[in-house]
């Protein structure tokens, strides 16, 4: 086996070893057997909160254990294909198996990072908000592009996406929107995307075809369950109702069913218009408000609140975490990690894993952010 392939195989084996040690396979297998037995108890759902927590733990362990097994089997199969190809002098088979090994290495690297998602809320579902910055139609169109980008990322990874609120722009795009992304570790991955995003392109709304710079911000917070208690005084919350908006059609409710809750002490505001009834939207909005306040507490405990808040003070120049340049060249660059790519259409189509992984690794290993120059 040639040296490059041997090195690749050894790197994958080392990563799998790290995963097995991190997970403690023997202990996790025993715990999974225990959870499976508990799940068979017909009285389990008498306590829905306890049952839900148990099932989430079981799903997490199943995914982690089956993932390691799948990687080990694929590695064995690829090595076998390479040995067979070399024995028969079939270079095509060898190259195909080598490409599979490189793909497998990326999968193992992703699972290594996912194993680091051990924060208190990392495994939770996630709310994601997009807000257009100053700049009118151009920024509102950019906000809609971001919303589509994250929706596609989520769908590609098997997450469920539900639109909770969307405020249309005057001519095109959106002023703001909130979606709920449901799936294991949704918040753990998406939290890396919070901040200001900058777009540079020839504006389709400029008759003179000039280059424009636009900004939109992304906020991410976890969906919390009833096991996490966040006490909010009703007297501290202002409740406003409004007419639901949207693109029109039979599924849009035009009554005063949309609800906005504003937490007066912090200024945190949430809007929900997904449901047809004001009652349902109000209940959802309360869940969103509790989640926002919980996120604030999480960040305070992590001693990152000051830095994160500073990044959100202004949706404009100097605060961006990532730049997307479409003209005069193609480049997406993250200003926290330095990760960049010329595949702008892929990124805008939801290919965000490299950016998320780099930011997550930077946080997990405490690597300080470098002084990274932005792209023009």
GILIN-V315888 format. One record per backbone hydrogen bond with DSSP energy under -0.5 kcal/mol. CO is the residue of the C=O (numbers start at 1). NH is the residue of the N-H. If there is no record, write none. Layout:
co:CO nh:NH
co:CO nh:NH
This chain:
co:2 nh:6
co:3 nh:7
co:4 nh:8
co:5 nh:9
co:6 nh:10
co:7 nh:11
co:8 nh:12
co:9 nh:13
co:10 nh:14
co:11 nh:15
co:12 nh:16
co:13 nh:17
co:14 nh:18
co:15 nh:19
co:16 nh:20
co:17 nh:21
co:18 nh:22
co:19 nh:23
co:20 nh:24
co:20 nh:25
co:24 nh:28
co:25 nh:29
co:26 nh:30
co:27 nh:31
co:28 nh:32
co:29 nh:33
co:30 nh:34
co:31 nh:35
co:32 nh:36
co:33 nh:37
co:34 nh:38
co:35 nh:39
co:36 nh:40
co:37 nh:40
co:38 nh:41
co:41 nh:44
co:43 nh:46
co:44 nh:47
co:46 nh:48
co:47 nh:51
co:48 nh:52
co:49 nh:53
co:50 nh:54
co:51 nh:55
co:52 nh:56
co:53 nh:57
co:54 nh:58
co:55 nh:59
co:56 nh:60
co:57 nh:61
co:58 nh:62
co:59 nh:63
co:60 nh:64
co:61 nh:65
co:62 nh:66
co:63 nh:67
co:64 nh:68
co:65 nh:69
co:66 nh:70
co:67 nh:71
co:68 nh:72
co:69 nh:73
co:70 nh:74
co:71 nh:75
co:72 nh:76
co:73 nh:77
co:74 nh:78
co:75 nh:79
co:76 nh:80
co:77 nh:81
co:78 nh:82
co:79 nh:83
co:80 nh:84
co:81 nh:85
co:82 nh:86
co:83 nh:87
co:84 nh:88
co:85 nh:89
co:85 nh:90
co:86 nh:89
co:89 nh:91
co:90 nh:94
co:91 nh:95
co:92 nh:96
co:93 nh:97
co:94 nh:98
co:95 nh:99
co:96 nh:100
co:97 nh:101
co:98 nh:102
co:99 nh:103
co:100 nh:104
co:101 nh:105
co:102 nh:106
co:103 nh:107
co:104 nh:108
co:105 nh:109
co:106 nh:110
co:107 nh:111
co:108 nh:112
co:109 nh:113
co:110 nh:114
co:111 nh:115
co:112 nh:116
co:113 nh:116
co:114 nh:117
co:116 nh:118
co:119 nh:122
co:121 nh:124
co:122 nh:188
co:123 nh:185
co:124 nh:187
co:125 nh:223
co:126 nh:181
co:127 nh:221
co:128 nh:179
co:129 nh:219
co:130 nh:177
co:131 nh:217
co:135 nh:138
co:136 nh:140
co:137 nh:141
co:138 nh:142
co:139 nh:143
co:140 nh:144
co:140 nh:174
co:141 nh:145
co:142 nh:146
co:143 nh:147
co:144 nh:148
co:145 nh:149
co:146 nh:150
co:147 nh:151
co:148 nh:152
co:149 nh:153
co:150 nh:154
co:151 nh:155
co:152 nh:156
co:153 nh:157
co:154 nh:159
co:155 nh:158
co:160 nh:182
co:162 nh:164
co:162 nh:180
co:164 nh:273
co:164 nh:274
co:165 nh:178
co:166 nh:168
co:167 nh:175
co:167 nh:176
co:173 nh:169
co:175 nh:132
co:176 nh:167
co:177 nh:130
co:178 nh:164
co:178 nh:165
co:179 nh:128
co:179 nh:181
co:180 nh:162
co:180 nh:182
co:181 nh:126
co:182 nh:160
co:183 nh:186
co:185 nh:189
co:186 nh:190
co:187 nh:191
co:189 nh:192
co:190 nh:193
co:191 nh:194
co:195 nh:218
co:196 nh:321
co:196 nh:322
co:197 nh:216
co:198 nh:324
co:199 nh:214
co:200 nh:326
co:200 nh:327
co:201 nh:203
co:201 nh:212
co:203 nh:206
co:205 nh:207
co:206 nh:209
co:210 nh:203
co:212 nh:201
co:214 nh:199
co:215 nh:133
co:216 nh:197
co:217 nh:131
co:218 nh:195
co:219 nh:129
co:221 nh:127
co:222 nh:224
co:225 nh:228
co:227 nh:229
co:228 nh:230
co:230 nh:232
co:233 nh:236
co:234 nh:237
co:236 nh:264
co:238 nh:240
co:238 nh:262
co:240 nh:260
co:242 nh:258
co:249 nh:252
co:251 nh:253
co:252 nh:254
co:255 nh:244
co:255 nh:257
co:258 nh:242
co:259 nh:272
co:260 nh:240
co:261 nh:270
co:262 nh:238
co:262 nh:264
co:263 nh:266
co:263 nh:267
co:263 nh:268
co:268 nh:263
co:270 nh:261
co:272 nh:259
co:277 nh:281
co:278 nh:282
co:279 nh:283
co:280 nh:284
co:281 nh:285
co:282 nh:286
co:283 nh:287
co:284 nh:288
co:285 nh:289
co:286 nh:290
co:287 nh:291
co:288 nh:292
co:289 nh:293
co:290 nh:294
co:291 nh:295
co:292 nh:296
co:293 nh:297
co:294 nh:298
co:295 nh:299
co:296 nh:300
co:297 nh:301
co:298 nh:302
co:299 nh:304
co:299 nh:305
co:300 nh:303
co:304 nh:308
co:305 nh:309
co:306 nh:310
co:307 nh:311
co:308 nh:312
co:309 nh:312
co:309 nh:313
co:310 nh:313
co:314 nh:316
co:315 nh:134
co:316 nh:319
co:319 nh:196
co:321 nh:335
co:321 nh:336
co:322 nh:198
co:323 nh:325
co:323 nh:333
co:324 nh:200
co:324 nh:326
co:325 nh:331
co:329 nh:331
co:331 nh:325
co:332 nh:341
co:333 nh:323
co:333 nh:335
co:334 nh:338
co:335 nh:372
co:336 nh:370
co:339 nh:334
co:341 nh:332
co:342 nh:344
co:343 nh:347
co:344 nh:348
co:345 nh:349
co:346 nh:351
co:347 nh:350
co:350 nh:352
co:352 nh:356
co:353 nh:357
co:354 nh:358
co:355 nh:359
co:356 nh:360
co:357 nh:361
co:358 nh:362
co:359 nh:363
co:360 nh:364
co:361 nh:365
co:362 nh:367
co:370 nh:372
